[in-house]
Amino acid sequence: MTAVIICYFIGAVITVIGWWHGSSSLIWGDSASVFLTLGRLTGLLGFYHLLWQFLLIGRLPLFDRWLGFDRLARWHRRNAIIALTLIFVHPVCLIVAYGSFSNVSWWSQLAVFVAGGEGLTAATVSLALFGLVALSSWLSKYIIRSYERWYLVHLAVYAGILLSFGHQLKWGGDFSQQWFVLWWQIVTGVALALFVWYRLVWPLLNYRRHRFAVKEVIAEAPGVVSVIISGRQLDRFNFQPGQFAMFRFLSPKIWREAHPFSFSQTPGQNSLRITIKNLGDFTATIKNTIKPGLPLLIDGPHGNFTLPVGAAKLLLIGGGIGITPIRALAEAAAKKRVDTVVVYSTHQDSERIFNAEFAMLVAAGRIKMISHVSATAGRLSAAKLLLLVPDLVEREIFVCGPPDMNQSLRQQLLANGVPQSRFHWERFSFQSVRSPTSKF
């Protein structure tokens, strides 16, 4: 994590140095000059933060290993707020500055910018696209109620980046210095190249090597299916129990969308398995669109929701479909003969899945299984967990369920003396943008 933060600050400092060499003299001028230099600075830093958006969601293996998916998602959201704030402040400062220079109203200056040539018109369109993304994020809890629609709107960021890049080099007053132009081209090229490599090229290379295809779709419970995936040399497709990947099923109806699902069995099998619950537009189509023989791309594995080295005691808590990575972790822990307790919480007993598989682990004396049905026992809480697992403070605790369950248990368990370092959680929603109401 420290290395990522150092890289971020080094890039930000170099960007500020480039701005200082090109615009620092304006700071000591009149108010219009001050607004001009602030407009340049916010534009540069805004675009710099946009480049970090590509790195934070680019699924770079090093970032994934250092930070984990949840932290990357949180940093991505916070960085987006900084980037968009700077980008929207940028034109406001320039409108005030140039309006003062030309002695015209701000509205008149805005009209001049919009119609001011190819570079400025493209920048205006870019700003509108960023505004669309910002609005969609804000409305995601109320209007855009599916991952698919949210994702499609966010594709506008790519177009906004491309449109704004040419505008910067053509109109940016700080790009008169050759070294700064070269630096800007390098950091932009590297960020976009890494993004394209790991988001597009790497999954294609994975497919070329393994030829992933749907082998079977198995109904596990009402609204829940497991997808069995076949392929070549799957022993060379390495992942750790608890990790997830992005899956893109190459069906005419859904090939545009990649979705995150956890592996629900341990590696080393002659097939891969993911287990999916009907939670939205995409998952609702699984049963009718995903058929045996359908090829798919796999981008991953990702995440650090994995067993720590040397753990002596484990408490694995799964809520609803959040039992998916817990199932893989339980089997891995059983193979290592780690003292493991699994708490499986569902709203109704009929919603439970993997019953036979957990029963085999219990019968072999490898794990202890505790069922919790919230319809009769109420929501799962730290107080109930302490009764069920009195020594939980001594255990490494893994929680995967709906976000409100994760957050609630985290706060309660930390308040009951569980060290922060022993609490591991996996968010359960589309990129944690919005989440279904939990009954667990």
ZANUGU-873595 format. One record per residue (C-alpha): residue number from 1; x, y, z. Coordinates in Angstrom, 3 decimals. Example, Ala and Ser with C-alpha at 12.3 -4.5 7.8 and 13.67 -1.06 7.14 Angstrom:
<guvos>
nr 1&u 12.300&v -4.500&w 7.800
nr 2&u 13.670&v -1.060&w 7.140
</guvos>
This chain:
<guvos>
nr 1&u 0.000&v 0.000&w 0.000
nr 2&u 2.846&v 2.362&w 0.856
nr 3&u 4.387&v 1.915&w -2.597
nr 4&u 1.096&v 2.905&w -4.271
nr 5&u 0.784&v 6.037&w -2.129
nr 6&u 4.398&v 7.010&w -2.888
nr 7&u 3.788&v 6.618&w -6.646
nr 8&u 0.664&v 8.759&w -6.391
nr 9&u 2.441&v 11.607&w -4.583
nr 10&u 5.480&v 11.520&w -6.873
nr 11&u 3.219&v 11.903&w -9.913
nr 12&u 1.217&v 14.672&w -8.257
nr 13&u 4.385&v 16.574&w -7.301
nr 14&u 5.800&v 16.361&w -10.840
nr 15&u 2.467&v 17.612&w -12.196
nr 16&u 2.510&v 20.569&w -9.802
nr 17&u 6.144&v 21.329&w -10.723
nr 18&u 5.178&v 21.422&w -14.412
nr 19&u 2.314&v 23.776&w -13.614
nr 20&u 4.588&v 25.963&w -11.444
nr 21&u 7.130&v 26.430&w -14.222
nr 22&u 4.403&v 27.420&w -16.665
nr 23&u 2.014&v 29.456&w -14.536
nr 24&u 3.547&v 30.537&w -11.228
nr 25&u 4.155&v 34.085&w -12.489
nr 26&u 0.387&v 34.556&w -12.869
nr 27&u -0.182&v 34.117&w -9.138
nr 28&u 1.210&v 37.579&w -8.481
nr 29&u -1.033&v 39.271&w -11.065
nr 30&u -4.592&v 40.537&w -10.814
nr 31&u -7.570&v 38.412&w -9.803
nr 32&u -8.211&v 37.289&w -13.387
nr 33&u -4.643&v 35.972&w -13.622
nr 34&u -5.061&v 34.123&w -10.337
nr 35&u -8.227&v 32.449&w -11.629
nr 36&u -6.387&v 31.533&w -14.834
nr 37&u -3.562&v 29.794&w -13.024
nr 38&u -6.021&v 28.027&w -10.701
nr 39&u -7.939&v 26.883&w -13.763
nr 40&u -4.774&v 25.411&w -15.228
nr 41&u -3.815&v 23.684&w -11.968
nr 42&u -7.246&v 22.150&w -11.396
nr 43&u -7.348&v 20.944&w -14.999
nr 44&u -3.982&v 19.211&w -14.715
nr 45&u -4.674&v 17.636&w -11.338
nr 46&u -8.182&v 16.638&w -12.390
nr 47&u -6.875&v 14.742&w -15.406
nr 48&u -4.072&v 13.248&w -13.298
nr 49&u -6.673&v 11.838&w -10.911
nr 50&u -8.651&v 10.481&w -13.853
nr 51&u -5.574&v 8.524&w -14.902
nr 52&u -5.471&v 7.048&w -11.409
nr 53&u -9.051&v 5.928&w -11.921
nr 54&u -7.787&v 3.705&w -14.724
nr 55&u -5.071&v 2.278&w -12.497
nr 56&u -7.404&v 1.682&w -9.557
nr 57&u -9.936&v -0.219&w -11.680
nr 58&u -7.404&v -1.656&w -14.118
nr 59&u -7.110&v -4.930&w -12.143
nr 60&u -3.347&v -4.667&w -11.954
nr 61&u -2.069&v -7.752&w -10.097
nr 62&u 0.315&v -5.742&w -7.894
nr 63&u -2.398&v -3.285&w -6.835
nr 64&u -4.774&v -6.159&w -6.233
nr 65&u -2.257&v -7.959&w -4.042
nr 66&u -1.168&v -4.856&w -2.107
nr 67&u -4.556&v -3.244&w -1.593
nr 68&u -7.270&v -5.829&w -2.186
nr 69&u -10.469&v -5.360&w -4.167
nr 70&u -12.433&v -3.660&w -1.394
nr 71&u -9.781&v -1.036&w -0.686
nr 72&u -9.316&v -0.431&w -4.431
nr 73&u -13.068&v 0.088&w -4.775
nr 74&u -13.110&v 2.581&w -1.884
nr 75&u -10.107&v 4.465&w -3.227
nr 76&u -11.687&v 4.489&w -6.672
nr 77&u -14.836&v 6.164&w -5.339
nr 78&u -12.930&v 8.727&w -3.270
nr 79&u -10.521&v 9.484&w -6.094
nr 80&u -13.493&v 9.956&w -8.447
nr 81&u -14.900&v 12.657&w -6.167
nr 82&u -11.551&v 14.483&w -6.176
nr 83&u -11.147&v 14.127&w -9.958
nr 84&u -14.632&v 15.331&w -10.850
nr 85&u -14.487&v 18.225&w -8.370
nr 86&u -11.237&v 19.450&w -9.907
nr 87&u -12.547&v 18.969&w -13.446
nr 88&u -15.700&v 20.993&w -12.784
nr 89&u -13.797&v 23.748&w -10.949
nr 90&u -11.381&v 23.997&w -13.912
nr 91&u -13.803&v 25.543&w -16.459
nr 92&u -15.397&v 27.774&w -13.826
nr 93&u -12.031&v 29.368&w -13.050
nr 94&u -11.235&v 29.805&w -16.748
nr 95&u -14.640&v 31.355&w -17.508
nr 96&u -14.115&v 33.887&w -14.707
nr 97&u -10.551&v 34.619&w -15.881
nr 98&u -11.190&v 35.025&w -19.596
nr 99&u -14.478&v 36.813&w -18.969
nr 100&u -12.536&v 39.397&w -16.967
nr 101&u -9.805&v 39.649&w -19.604
nr 102&u -12.413&v 40.221&w -22.349
nr 103&u -14.760&v 42.275&w -20.160
nr 104&u -17.757&v 40.078&w -21.032
nr 105&u -20.273&v 38.235&w -18.870
nr 106&u -19.580&v 34.700&w -17.708
nr 107&u -22.420&v 33.364&w -19.885
nr 108&u -20.961&v 35.071&w -22.936
nr 109&u -17.536&v 33.631&w -22.170
nr 110&u -19.044&v 30.179&w -21.749
nr 111&u -20.634&v 30.478&w -25.201
nr 112&u -17.250&v 31.462&w -26.636
nr 113&u -15.652&v 28.359&w -25.113
nr 114&u -18.369&v 26.005&w -26.375
nr 115&u -18.071&v 27.327&w -29.925
nr 116&u -14.377&v 28.135&w -29.730
nr 117&u -12.977&v 25.494&w -32.033
nr 118&u -12.356&v 21.785&w -32.148
nr 119&u -10.332&v 21.552&w -28.961
nr 120&u -12.712&v 23.569&w -26.823
nr 121&u -15.835&v 21.956&w -28.241
nr 122&u -14.372&v 18.506&w -27.530
nr 123&u -13.557&v 19.616&w -23.992
nr 124&u -17.153&v 20.769&w -23.502
nr 125&u -18.467&v 17.388&w -24.653
nr 126&u -15.945&v 15.694&w -22.355
nr 127&u -17.160&v 17.777&w -19.409
nr 128&u -20.758&v 16.839&w -20.192
nr 129&u -19.823&v 13.142&w -20.219
nr 130&u -18.105&v 13.449&w -16.846
nr 131&u -21.206&v 15.197&w -15.545
nr 132&u -23.331&v 12.285&w -16.780
nr 133&u -21.144&v 9.818&w -14.908
nr 134&u -21.240&v 11.899&w -11.729
nr 135&u -25.017&v 12.178&w -11.921
nr 136&u -25.432&v 8.452&w -12.553
nr 137&u -23.317&v 7.638&w -9.503
nr 138&u -25.399&v 9.934&w -7.327
nr 139&u -28.671&v 8.522&w -8.675
nr 140&u -27.530&v 4.889&w -8.580
nr 141&u -29.387&v 4.248&w -5.329
nr 142&u -32.646&v 5.614&w -6.700
nr 143&u -32.888&v 5.191&w -10.477
nr 144&u -30.059&v 3.114&w -11.944
nr 145&u -30.875&v -0.049&w -10.042
nr 146&u -28.705&v -2.547&w -11.868
nr 147&u -25.024&v -3.079&w -12.425
nr 148&u -25.592&v -3.301&w -16.172
nr 149&u -27.087&v 0.184&w -16.595
nr 150&u -24.567&v 1.701&w -14.179
nr 151&u -21.694&v 0.110&w -16.117
nr 152&u -22.946&v 1.324&w -19.493
nr 153&u -23.185&v 4.902&w -18.265
nr 154&u -19.666&v 4.720&w -16.837
nr 155&u -18.264&v 3.771&w -20.241
nr 156&u -18.641&v 7.495&w -20.994
nr 157&u -15.512&v 8.086&w -18.894
nr 158&u -13.362&v 6.515&w -21.608
nr 159&u -14.720&v 8.866&w -24.257
nr 160&u -14.320&v 11.822&w -21.900
nr 161&u -10.656&v 10.986&w -21.295
nr 162&u -9.863&v 10.769&w -25.010
nr 163&u -11.670&v 14.012&w -25.827
nr 164&u -9.978&v 15.955&w -23.038
nr 165&u -6.429&v 14.776&w -23.776
nr 166&u -6.154&v 16.562&w -27.119
nr 167&u -7.708&v 19.674&w -25.597
nr 168&u -4.975&v 19.808&w -22.948
nr 169&u -2.034&v 19.629&w -25.323
nr 170&u -3.573&v 22.140&w -27.732
nr 171&u -4.785&v 24.740&w -25.235
nr 172&u -2.884&v 24.042&w -22.019
nr 173&u -0.600&v 26.952&w -21.232
nr 174&u 1.710&v 24.774&w -19.165
nr 175&u 2.544&v 22.465&w -22.056
nr 176&u 5.016&v 24.892&w -23.599
nr 177&u 7.779&v 22.973&w -21.818
nr 178&u 8.932&v 19.959&w -23.785
nr 179&u 9.849&v 17.886&w -20.731
nr 180&u 6.367&v 18.370&w -19.295
nr 181&u 4.687&v 17.403&w -22.573
nr 182&u 6.813&v 14.235&w -22.626
nr 183&u 5.983&v 13.465&w -18.984
nr 184&u 2.265&v 13.940&w -19.631
nr 185&u 2.342&v 11.686&w -22.682
nr 186&u 4.244&v 8.985&w -20.790
nr 187&u 1.991&v 8.868&w -17.722
nr 188&u -1.130&v 8.934&w -19.899
nr 189&u 0.229&v 6.223&w -22.178
nr 190&u 1.346&v 3.999&w -19.305
nr 191&u -1.972&v 4.299&w -17.433
nr 192&u -4.037&v 3.534&w -20.539
nr 193&u -1.681&v 0.753&w -21.697
nr 194&u -1.868&v -1.021&w -18.324
nr 195&u -5.626&v -0.650&w -18.325
nr 196&u -5.982&v -2.102&w -21.848
nr 197&u -3.520&v -4.923&w -21.127
nr 198&u -5.129&v -6.198&w -17.948
nr 199&u -8.748&v -5.429&w -18.808
nr 200&u -8.746&v -6.553&w -22.457
nr 201&u -5.603&v -8.346&w -23.599
nr 202&u -4.956&v -10.533&w -20.566
nr 203&u -8.439&v -12.155&w -20.539
nr 204&u -8.018&v -12.947&w -24.245
nr 205&u -4.640&v -14.564&w -23.592
nr 206&u -6.214&v -16.545&w -20.739
nr 207&u -8.918&v -17.765&w -23.096
nr 208&u -6.393&v -18.707&w -25.752
nr 209&u -4.506&v -20.783&w -23.188
nr 210&u -7.451&v -22.463&w -21.433
nr 211&u -10.439&v -22.296&w -23.842
nr 212&u -12.969&v -21.759&w -21.070
nr 213&u -16.505&v -22.974&w -21.793
nr 214&u -19.668&v -23.666&w -19.824
nr 215&u -19.858&v -27.365&w -19.024
nr 216&u -23.035&v -27.486&w -16.972
nr 217&u -25.541&v -25.262&w -15.160
nr 218&u -26.855&v -26.769&w -11.913
nr 219&u -29.821&v -25.468&w -9.922
nr 220&u -28.796&v -25.182&w -6.266
nr 221&u -31.870&v -23.488&w -4.766
nr 222&u -34.692&v -21.217&w -5.982
nr 223&u -32.973&v -18.442&w -7.916
nr 224&u -29.469&v -19.882&w -7.385
nr 225&u -27.398&v -21.810&w -9.925
nr 226&u -23.856&v -23.101&w -10.108
nr 227&u -22.013&v -22.775&w -13.409
nr 228&u -19.432&v -25.502&w -14.033
nr 229&u -16.660&v -24.339&w -16.358
nr 230&u -14.418&v -26.651&w -18.351
nr 231&u -11.148&v -25.836&w -20.088
nr 232&u -7.670&v -26.945&w -21.024
nr 233&u -4.813&v -27.144&w -18.532
nr 234&u -6.948&v -25.850&w -15.675
nr 235&u -4.254&v -26.977&w -13.255
nr 236&u -2.267&v -24.003&w -14.566
nr 237&u -5.089&v -21.557&w -13.856
nr 238&u -4.003&v -20.547&w -10.373
nr 239&u -6.283&v -18.967&w -7.810
nr 240&u -6.621&v -19.068&w -4.057
nr 241&u -9.791&v -20.111&w -2.210
nr 242&u -11.827&v -16.998&w -1.461
nr 243&u -10.803&v -15.141&w -4.615
nr 244&u -13.102&v -14.014&w -7.416
nr 245&u -12.789&v -13.241&w -11.125
nr 246&u -14.650&v -11.231&w -13.758
nr 247&u -16.655&v -13.460&w -16.093
nr 248&u -17.758&v -12.455&w -19.578
nr 249&u -20.073&v -15.033&w -21.166
nr 250&u -19.847&v -14.808&w -24.950
nr 251&u -23.551&v -14.983&w -25.658
nr 252&u -25.042&v -12.513&w -28.175
nr 253&u -27.260&v -11.041&w -25.455
nr 254&u -24.724&v -10.529&w -22.664
nr 255&u -21.204&v -10.579&w -24.136
nr 256&u -20.738&v -6.829&w -23.505
nr 257&u -20.892&v -7.281&w -19.738
nr 258&u -18.276&v -8.691&w -17.357
nr 259&u -19.436&v -9.560&w -13.843
nr 260&u -17.590&v -10.525&w -10.636
nr 261&u -18.256&v -13.940&w -9.087
nr 262&u -16.327&v -15.862&w -6.447
nr 263&u -15.038&v -19.372&w -7.053
nr 264&u -17.146&v -21.747&w -4.977
nr 265&u -14.679&v -24.631&w -4.894
nr 266&u -10.958&v -24.988&w -4.330
nr 267&u -8.395&v -25.057&w -7.140
nr 268&u -6.905&v -28.298&w -8.420
nr 269&u -10.168&v -29.663&w -9.817
nr 270&u -10.764&v -30.647&w -13.433
nr 271&u -13.254&v -27.795&w -13.700
nr 272&u -14.037&v -24.378&w -12.193
nr 273&u -17.270&v -23.490&w -10.409
nr 274&u -19.036&v -20.252&w -9.649
nr 275&u -22.404&v -19.950&w -7.935
nr 276&u -24.798&v -17.157&w -8.844
nr 277&u -27.978&v -15.800&w -7.293
nr 278&u -30.640&v -13.889&w -9.217
nr 279&u -30.010&v -10.318&w -8.025
nr 280&u -30.389&v -8.198&w -11.148
nr 281&u -30.801&v -7.901&w -14.903
nr 282&u -27.786&v -10.069&w -15.738
nr 283&u -28.181&v -12.776&w -13.106
nr 284&u -31.869&v -13.070&w -13.986
nr 285&u -30.884&v -14.184&w -17.508
nr 286&u -28.379&v -16.855&w -16.471
nr 287&u -30.720&v -19.821&w -16.661
nr 288&u -31.994&v -18.957&w -20.144
nr 289&u -28.842&v -17.635&w -21.806
nr 290&u -25.947&v -19.650&w -20.386
nr 291&u -25.935&v -23.085&w -21.946
nr 292&u -23.347&v -25.892&w -22.096
nr 293&u -20.681&v -25.191&w -24.686
nr 294&u -20.905&v -21.398&w -24.380
nr 295&u -17.370&v -19.896&w -24.354
nr 296&u -16.420&v -17.252&w -21.820
nr 297&u -13.570&v -14.944&w -20.871
nr 298&u -12.182&v -14.964&w -17.331
nr 299&u -10.365&v -11.923&w -15.986
nr 300&u -8.654&v -12.856&w -12.772
nr 301&u -8.232&v -14.139&w -10.180
nr 302&u -8.611&v -11.059&w -7.964
nr 303&u -8.995&v -10.196&w -4.307
nr 304&u -7.160&v -10.933&w -1.063
nr 305&u -10.074&v -12.542&w 0.806
nr 306&u -7.771&v -15.507&w 1.382
nr 307&u -6.514&v -17.554&w 4.304
nr 308&u -3.620&v -15.952&w 6.195
nr 309&u -0.454&v -18.013&w 6.506
nr 310&u -0.202&v -19.814&w 9.819
nr 311&u -3.764&v -19.172&w 11.033
nr 312&u -4.600&v -21.553&w 13.900
nr 313&u -8.313&v -20.820&w 14.313
nr 314&u -10.903&v -19.573&w 11.840
nr 315&u -14.459&v -18.300&w 11.983
nr 316&u -16.062&v -18.165&w 8.525
nr 317&u -19.398&v -16.316&w 8.296
nr 318&u -21.504&v -16.430&w 5.141
nr 319&u -24.770&v -14.583&w 4.590
nr 320&u -27.005&v -15.818&w 1.755
nr 321&u -25.098&v -16.167&w -1.505
nr 322&u -22.067&v -14.806&w 0.365
nr 323&u -21.483&v -18.434&w 1.347
nr 324&u -19.849&v -18.897&w -2.070
nr 325&u -16.254&v -17.895&w -1.172
nr 326&u -16.793&v -19.212&w 2.370
nr 327&u -17.440&v -22.652&w 0.871
nr 328&u -14.035&v -22.593&w -0.844
nr 329&u -12.279&v -21.243&w 2.255
nr 330&u -13.849&v -23.956&w 4.434
nr 331&u -12.580&v -26.734&w 2.193
nr 332&u -9.099&v -25.207&w 2.064
nr 333&u -9.025&v -24.862&w 5.857
nr 334&u -10.229&v -28.456&w 6.252
nr 335&u -7.402&v -29.741&w 4.057
nr 336&u -4.925&v -27.880&w 6.290
nr 337&u -6.683&v -29.216&w 9.410
nr 338&u -7.216&v -25.726&w 10.805
nr 339&u -9.719&v -25.392&w 13.669
nr 340&u -12.634&v -23.925&w 11.685
nr 341&u -16.179&v -22.886&w 12.556
nr 342&u -18.570&v -21.965&w 9.735
nr 343&u -21.671&v -19.880&w 10.497
nr 344&u -24.133&v -19.944&w 7.606
nr 345&u -26.936&v -17.373&w 7.851
nr 346&u -29.985&v -17.367&w 5.582
nr 347&u -33.414&v -15.827&w 5.816
nr 348&u -35.133&v -19.194&w 5.336
nr 349&u -33.717&v -22.668&w 5.789
nr 350&u -34.796&v -23.542&w 2.218
nr 351&u -32.309&v -20.991&w 0.857
nr 352&u -29.276&v -22.973&w 2.015
nr 353&u -26.949&v -24.385&w -0.643
nr 354&u -23.959&v -26.759&w -0.591
nr 355&u -25.637&v -28.776&w 2.175
nr 356&u -24.159&v -32.112&w 1.098
nr 357&u -20.684&v -30.642&w 0.640
nr 358&u -20.620&v -29.031&w 4.070
nr 359&u -22.029&v -32.249&w 5.574
nr 360&u -19.076&v -34.205&w 4.173
nr 361&u -16.597&v -31.771&w 5.737
nr 362&u -18.415&v -31.970&w 9.076
nr 363&u -18.639&v -35.784&w 8.946
nr 364&u -14.892&v -35.987&w 8.328
nr 365&u -14.390&v -33.991&w 11.519
nr 366&u -12.735&v -31.168&w 9.595
nr 367&u -15.056&v -28.242&w 10.452
nr 368&u -17.903&v -27.296&w 12.780
nr 369&u -21.037&v -26.030&w 11.050
nr 370&u -23.579&v -23.666&w 12.639
nr 371&u -26.803&v -22.689&w 10.871
nr 372&u -28.609&v -19.422&w 11.547
nr 373&u -32.098&v -18.753&w 10.174
nr 374&u -32.929&v -15.086&w 10.602
nr 375&u -36.665&v -15.526&w 9.965
nr 376&u -36.910&v -17.297&w 13.322
nr 377&u -33.749&v -16.251&w 15.190
nr 378&u -33.514&v -12.627&w 14.097
nr 379&u -30.567&v -10.921&w 12.449
nr 380&u -27.118&v -12.256&w 13.092
nr 381&u -25.235&v -10.130&w 15.624
nr 382&u -21.987&v -10.146&w 17.557
nr 383&u -23.856&v -11.078&w 20.738
nr 384&u -25.312&v -14.168&w 19.047
nr 385&u -21.941&v -15.068&w 17.580
nr 386&u -20.318&v -14.875&w 21.036
nr 387&u -22.862&v -17.387&w 22.300
nr 388&u -22.309&v -19.672&w 19.319
nr 389&u -18.508&v -19.274&w 19.187
nr 390&u -17.256&v -18.145&w 22.641
nr 391&u -13.605&v -18.008&w 21.547
nr 392&u -14.227&v -15.894&w 18.426
nr 393&u -11.833&v -13.176&w 19.667
nr 394&u -9.015&v -15.686&w 19.219
nr 395&u -9.984&v -16.515&w 15.629
nr 396&u -9.312&v -15.029&w 12.231
nr 397&u -12.808&v -13.920&w 11.186
nr 398&u -13.991&v -13.903&w 7.564
nr 399&u -17.368&v -12.375&w 6.703
nr 400&u -19.068&v -12.357&w 3.307
nr 401&u -22.663&v -11.242&w 2.879
nr 402&u -24.740&v -8.228&w 1.897
nr 403&u -22.974&v -4.925&w 2.715
nr 404&u -25.215&v -3.981&w 5.619
nr 405&u -24.521&v -7.353&w 7.255
nr 406&u -20.771&v -6.990&w 6.670
nr 407&u -20.658&v -3.469&w 8.085
nr 408&u -22.891&v -4.225&w 11.051
nr 409&u -20.933&v -7.301&w 12.122
nr 410&u -17.636&v -5.506&w 11.598
nr 411&u -18.614&v -2.644&w 13.897
nr 412&u -20.050&v -4.968&w 16.546
nr 413&u -17.140&v -7.409&w 16.520
nr 414&u -14.525&v -4.676&w 16.709
nr 415&u -16.429&v -3.186&w 19.634
nr 416&u -16.301&v -6.612&w 21.309
nr 417&u -12.531&v -6.801&w 21.197
nr 418&u -11.805&v -8.449&w 17.852
nr 419&u -8.544&v -6.930&w 16.538
nr 420&u -8.860&v -5.064&w 13.238
nr 421&u -6.107&v -7.245&w 11.757
nr 422&u -8.155&v -10.405&w 12.344
nr 423&u -11.293&v -9.197&w 10.624
nr 424&u -11.527&v -9.946&w 6.900
nr 425&u -14.546&v -9.087&w 4.801
nr 426&u -15.754&v -9.242&w 1.243
nr 427&u -18.334&v -6.787&w -0.007
nr 428&u -21.356&v -8.289&w -1.720
nr 429&u -22.821&v -5.900&w -4.314
nr 430&u -21.965&v -4.598&w -7.755
nr 431&u -18.734&v -2.712&w -7.024
nr 432&u -20.381&v -1.617&w -3.766
nr 433&u -22.287&v 1.080&w -5.634
nr 434&u -25.632&v -0.027&w -4.338
nr 435&u -26.690&v -3.117&w -2.451
nr 436&u -29.826&v -5.176&w -1.946
nr 437&u -31.601&v -5.017&w 1.389
nr 438&u -30.303&v -7.711&w 3.674
nr 439&u -32.408&v -10.097&w 5.750
nr 440&u -29.447&v -11.858&w 7.310
</guvos>
